[in-house]
Amino acid sequence: MKRFRIPILIGIIVICVGIIAGSFTYIFLLRHEKVGTLFINSIPEKGMVYLNGELKGLTPITLTSIPAEEYSLKIIKDGFQDWGEVITVLPSKRVDKIATLVKMDVNPPKISSTPVTTSFANREIPIVAEITDDIKVEGAYLFYRKVGDRDFISLNMHDEGDKYKASIPSSSVSEKGVEYYITATDGVNTAYFPSDPSRPLEIKIKPKPLEREAKYVPKRPSGGSIHIVSEPSGAKAYLEGRYKGETPLKVTGLEPWKAYELLLTHKEYGDWRTKTFVEPNGVTEIKAVLKEGVKEKVEEKVVKVAERKGIEEERPRVVKKETGMVYITSLPPRAKVYIDGRLIGETPIRGIKIEVGKSNIKVVKEGYPSSTKEVFVEKDRMTYVNFTLEEG
């Protein structure tokens, strides 16, 4: 029995040593497999690094033999917002983390605007402001209400480059008046214009001005032309005694509405005469049929007169009515026109021929007092007469 004790004891000792050695080896290997490396940096650098609340140093920094698990990482730097994130360290791996720090915004936006003090009822009111910030303007808003109302209505102000704009709608602009103020934010700080929004700016509203009809001024017609044709052609044409050429012929640049005397002569035919008014902005057509050997008379009345001492010789006496023309307009138009008591038509009347001298022109339109003017019409000239009627 004794001879078996020693071998058994030795065996037990060997087994125990093996177990202990294996345990240490397992623990050593297990410990080295579950650690990693962490590299931390920031922009800008020199930020303080906290890992699970424990200060580790300043960026950039490399932390080795970090157990593989989750950590709360935080970086703090004066003048910048705190940066934080949850990171995971992987076994036998290197984890890089670079944080971009945001500058701390301590200044609110600046608002510059010219206050609107007056406007008209039922008209849109544009509000313009120049808004700047040392970092970024996140938003700008216009608040408005009618004077006497409790609540404000807000509008987004649109960024149009160097200015922000919004308009108070015409439906909110009454004679009671309008109050408004502007706000702007950079995401952290808020600014107001005026600085105390409980005392908003007030816009005095005037009644909407009456929109009067534009004064009608008749356009003076431009020059016209005469186109002369004769049968036979080749007749010499004289206008106001001046030779113009042979027919067919067009004479341009003539004064409108003026009466022109036209004479056509032909060596084998009698003279042909007439008077004509020139149409403005157009062409007056004249066609003459010449008679062989016969003098064409002017379209005038011929009367017989008895000579003294019983001589019954017929002599022509030309009875002429000297005439001019009138161009009559009114504001508003479509008023009835009476000349010397005779109804002529409704305005506008463009160039009607009447006798030379004084004439009374009266215009009548329903809803307006009648108006009368005495005009003097010159021979062979256009007289322009305009009536502006006021509501009665």
C-alpha positions in Angstrom: 0.0 0.0 0.0 2.8 2.4 0.9 4.5 1.7 -2.4 1.4 3.2 -4.2 1.1 6.4 -2.2 4.0 8.3 -3.6 3.0 7.8 -7.3 -0.5 8.9 -6.5 0.6 12.0 -4.6 2.9 12.9 -7.5 0.0 12.5 -10.0 -2.2 14.7 -7.9 0.4 17.4 -7.7 1.0 17.3 -11.5 -2.7 17.6 -12.1 -3.1 20.6 -9.8 -0.1 22.4 -11.4 -1.6 21.9 -14.8 -5.0 23.2 -13.8 -3.4 26.3 -12.2 -1.2 27.0 -15.2 -4.1 26.6 -17.6 -6.2 29.0 -15.7 -3.5 31.7 -15.7 -3.0 31.1 -19.4 -6.7 31.4 -20.1 -7.1 34.5 -18.1 -4.0 36.1 -19.8 -5.3 35.3 -23.3 -8.8 36.4 -22.4 -7.6 39.7 -21.1 -5.6 40.5 -24.2 -8.4 39.6 -26.6 -10.9 42.1 -25.0 -9.0 45.4 -25.2 -8.6 47.9 -28.0 -7.2 51.4 -28.9 -9.0 54.7 -29.1 -7.7 57.7 -31.0 -9.5 61.0 -30.3 -9.1 64.4 -32.0 -11.1 67.6 -32.5 -11.4 70.6 -34.8 -10.1 72.8 -33.4 -7.6 70.9 -31.3 -6.9 71.3 -27.5 -10.3 70.1 -26.4 -10.5 68.4 -23.1 -11.4 64.7 -23.4 -13.7 63.0 -20.9 -14.3 59.2 -21.1 -17.2 58.1 -18.8 -16.8 61.4 -17.0 -13.0 61.0 -16.4 -10.6 63.5 -17.9 -8.1 61.8 -20.1 -6.2 64.7 -21.6 -6.4 67.1 -24.6 -7.0 66.4 -28.2 -5.3 64.8 -30.1 -4.9 61.8 -27.8 -4.5 58.0 -28.2 -5.8 55.7 -25.4 -4.5 52.1 -25.5 -5.5 48.9 -23.7 -9.0 50.1 -23.4 -11.5 47.3 -22.5 -13.8 46.5 -25.3 -17.1 48.1 -24.3 -19.3 51.2 -24.7 -18.1 54.6 -23.4 -19.6 58.0 -23.1 -17.1 60.4 -24.9 -17.3 64.2 -24.3 -15.1 67.0 -25.6 -15.2 70.5 -24.0 -13.4 73.6 -25.3 -14.0 77.3 -24.2 -16.0 79.3 -26.8 -17.4 76.2 -28.4 -20.5 74.1 -27.7 -19.9 70.8 -25.8 -19.5 67.8 -28.0 -20.6 64.3 -26.9 -21.2 60.8 -28.3 -21.5 57.2 -27.2 -18.7 55.1 -28.8 -17.9 51.4 -28.8 -14.3 50.1 -28.3 -13.7 46.8 -30.3 -11.4 44.0 -29.1 -7.9 44.2 -30.7 -9.1 47.2 -32.9 -8.3 50.9 -33.2 -11.3 53.3 -33.2 -10.7 56.8 -34.5 -13.0 59.6 -33.6 -12.7 63.2 -34.9 -15.2 65.8 -33.6 -15.9 69.1 -35.3 -16.7 71.6 -32.6 -19.4 74.3 -33.2 -18.6 77.8 -32.1 -20.8 78.9 -29.3 -23.3 81.6 -30.5 -23.7 84.2 -27.8 -24.8 87.2 -29.9 -28.4 87.5 -31.3 -29.1 88.6 -34.9 -29.1 92.4 -35.7 -32.2 93.9 -37.3 -32.2 97.2 -39.2 -35.4 98.5 -40.8 -37.0 101.8 -41.7 -40.3 102.0 -39.8 -43.4 102.3 -42.0 -45.5 105.1 -40.4 -48.4 105.8 -42.9 -50.2 104.0 -45.7 -53.6 103.9 -47.4 -56.6 101.7 -46.6 -57.0 98.4 -48.5 -53.5 98.6 -49.8 -50.8 96.0 -49.2 -48.0 97.3 -47.0 -44.5 95.9 -47.8 -42.1 95.5 -44.8 -38.3 95.3 -45.5 -35.5 94.6 -43.0 -31.8 94.0 -43.1 -30.9 91.1 -40.8 -27.4 89.8 -40.1 -25.8 87.4 -37.6 -22.2 86.5 -36.8 -23.0 82.8 -37.6 -26.3 82.3 -39.4 -29.8 83.7 -39.5 -32.1 80.7 -39.0 -35.4 82.5 -39.6 -37.1 85.9 -39.6 -40.8 86.7 -39.0 -43.2 89.6 -39.3 -46.0 89.9 -36.7 -48.9 92.3 -37.4 -52.5 93.0 -36.2 -55.2 95.6 -36.6 -55.1 98.3 -33.9 -57.5 97.1 -31.1 -57.1 93.4 -31.9 -55.5 91.2 -29.2 -53.6 88.6 -31.3 -50.9 89.0 -33.8 -50.7 87.2 -37.1 -47.2 86.0 -38.2 -45.6 85.8 -41.6 -42.3 84.3 -42.7 -40.0 87.0 -44.1 -38.3 85.8 -47.3 -34.6 86.1 -47.7 -33.9 88.1 -50.9 -30.1 88.3 -50.7 -29.2 91.2 -48.4 -32.8 91.9 -47.2 -35.8 90.1 -45.7 -39.2 91.0 -47.0 -42.9 90.3 -46.2 -46.1 92.2 -46.9 -49.1 93.0 -44.6 -52.1 91.9 -46.8 -54.6 94.6 -48.0 -57.4 92.8 -46.2 -55.9 93.7 -42.8 -55.2 97.4 -43.6 -58.1 99.5 -42.4 -58.5 103.0 -41.2 -58.2 101.7 -37.6 -54.5 101.4 -38.1 -52.0 98.5 -38.1 -49.3 97.5 -35.6 -46.3 95.3 -36.3 -42.9 94.1 -35.1 -40.1 91.8 -36.5 -38.3 88.9 -34.9 -35.2 87.0 -36.0 -33.4 84.0 -34.6 -30.0 82.3 -35.1 -31.2 79.0 -33.5 -30.0 80.0 -30.1 -30.7 83.7 -29.6 -33.7 85.8 -30.7 -33.8 89.5 -31.6 -36.7 91.9 -31.9 -37.5 95.1 -33.8 -38.4 97.3 -32.0 -36.5 95.8 -29.1 -39.7 95.7 -26.9 -42.3 93.7 -28.9 -45.0 94.7 -26.3 -44.7 98.2 -27.8 -45.1 97.5 -31.6 -44.7 100.0 -34.3 -48.0 101.6 -35.5 -48.9 102.5 -39.0 -51.5 105.3 -39.5 -53.9 104.5 -42.3 -55.4 107.1 -44.5 -58.6 106.7 -46.5 -58.0 105.3 -49.9 -57.8 108.2 -52.4 -60.4 108.4 -55.1 -59.2 107.2 -58.4 -60.2 109.9 -60.8 -60.5 109.1 -64.4 -57.5 110.2 -66.4 -58.1 113.5 -68.2 -58.9 112.8 -71.8 -56.8 114.9 -74.1 -57.7 114.3 -77.7 -54.7 113.4 -79.8 -54.1 115.9 -82.5 -54.2 114.0 -85.8 -51.1 113.8 -87.9 -50.8 114.7 -91.6 -52.7 113.1 -94.5 -52.4 112.6 -98.2 -54.4 113.2 -101.4 -54.4 110.6 -104.2 -55.5 112.2 -107.5 -56.6 110.3 -110.5 -58.1 111.7 -113.7 -59.7 110.5 -116.9 -57.8 110.9 -119.1 -54.5 110.9 -117.2 -51.7 113.3 -117.7 -53.6 116.3 -116.3 -51.5 118.9 -114.6 -52.4 119.2 -110.9 -52.2 122.5 -108.9 -52.9 122.4 -105.1 -53.5 125.8 -103.6 -52.0 127.3 -106.8 -48.8 125.3 -106.6 -47.9 122.8 -109.4 -47.6 119.2 -107.9 -47.2 117.1 -111.0 -49.3 115.1 -113.5 -52.0 112.6 -112.8 -52.1 110.0 -111.4 -50.4 111.7 -108.5 -50.1 111.3 -104.7 -49.4 114.4 -102.6 -48.3 113.7 -99.0 -47.6 115.6 -95.8 -50.7 117.8 -95.9 -52.3 119.4 -92.9 -55.3 117.4 -91.7 -58.8 118.8 -91.9 -57.6 121.8 -93.9 -59.6 122.6 -97.0 -57.4 122.5 -100.1 -58.3 123.9 -103.6 -57.4 121.6 -106.4 -57.1 122.5 -110.1 -56.5 120.1 -112.9 -55.7 121.3 -116.5 -55.3 119.4 -119.7 -54.4 120.9 -123.1 -57.3 119.1 -124.8 -59.9 119.3 -122.0 -61.5 121.9 -119.8 -60.2 122.8 -116.4 -61.5 120.9 -113.4 -61.7 122.4 -109.9 -62.8 121.2 -106.5 -62.2 121.7 -102.8 -61.4 118.9 -100.4 -60.5 118.3 -96.7 -57.6 116.1 -96.0 -58.3 113.0 -93.8 -55.8 112.6 -90.9 -53.6 109.6 -90.9 -55.1 108.5 -94.2 -55.4 109.1 -97.9 -58.2 111.2 -99.5 -59.1 109.8 -102.9 -60.1 112.2 -105.7 -61.2 111.0 -109.2 -61.9 113.7 -111.8 -63.5 113.1 -115.2 -62.4 115.8 -117.6 -64.8 117.1 -120.3 -63.5 117.9 -123.7 -63.7 121.6 -124.5 -65.8 122.4 -121.4 -64.7 124.3 -118.3 -65.7 122.4 -115.2 -67.4 124.7 -112.7 -66.7 124.8 -109.0 -69.5 123.2 -107.1 -71.1 126.5 -106.2 -74.6 128.0 -106.5 -75.3 130.3 -109.5 -78.1 132.9 -109.4 -79.5 135.2 -112.0 -79.3 138.9 -111.4 -80.9 141.5 -113.5 -78.7 144.2 -114.7 -79.7 147.9 -114.3 -81.6 149.7 -117.0 -83.5 146.6 -118.1 -80.5 144.6 -119.4 -81.4 141.0 -118.9 -78.0 139.6 -119.2 -77.4 136.6 -116.9 -74.3 136.9 -114.7 -73.1 134.3 -112.3 -72.8 135.3 -108.7 -71.1 132.9 -106.5 -72.8 132.4 -103.1 -70.3 130.8 -100.7 -70.7 129.6 -97.2 -67.4 129.9 -95.5 -66.9 126.9 -93.2 -64.5 125.4 -90.8 -64.5 122.2 -88.7 -64.8 121.3 -85.1 -63.5 118.2 -83.2 -65.6 117.7 -80.0 -64.7 115.3 -77.1 -65.9 114.9 -73.5 -64.8 113.1 -70.3 -66.7 110.9 -69.8 -67.5 110.2 -73.5 -70.9 109.5 -75.2 -72.4 112.8 -74.2 -75.0 114.3 -76.6 -73.8 117.3 -78.6 -75.9 120.3 -79.6 -74.6 123.0 -81.9 -76.7 126.2 -81.9 -79.6 124.1 -80.4 -79.4 121.3 -83.1 -78.6 117.8 -82.0 -75.5 116.6 -83.8 -74.6 113.2 -82.2 -72.6 111.9 -79.3 -69.0 112.5 -78.3 -66.4 112.0 -79.7 -67.3 113.9 -82.9 -64.3 113.9 -85.2 -64.4 116.8 -87.6 -67.8 118.1 -88.4 -68.2 121.1 -90.8 -70.0 124.2 -89.5 -70.1 127.9 -90.6 -67.3 130.2 -89.8 -67.9 132.4 -86.7 -69.3 132.0 -83.3 -71.3 128.9 -82.3 -72.7 127.6 -79.0 -71.8 124.0 -78.3 -73.6 122.2 -75.6 -73.0 118.7 -74.2 -75.6 116.7 -72.1 -75.0 113.4 -70.3 -77.3 111.7 -67.8 -76.0 112.1 -64.2 -73.9 115.1 -65.0 -74.8 118.9 -65.3 -74.9 120.1 -68.9 -72.0 122.2 -70.1 -72.0 124.9 -72.8 -69.1 126.7 -74.6 -69.0 129.4 -77.1 -66.4 128.8 -79.8 -65.2 130.7 -82.8 -64.7 128.6 -85.9 -62.1 129.8 -88.4 -62.3 129.3 -92.1 -60.8 126.1 -93.4 -59.4 125.2 -89.9 -60.0 122.6 -87.3 -61.2 123.8 -83.9 -60.7 121.4 -80.9 -63.3 121.5 -78.1 -63.1 119.3 -75.0 -65.7 119.1 -72.1 -64.8 117.7 -68.7 -68.1 116.9 -66.9 -68.3 116.7 -63.1 -70.8 114.5 -61.4 -73.7 116.4 -60.0 
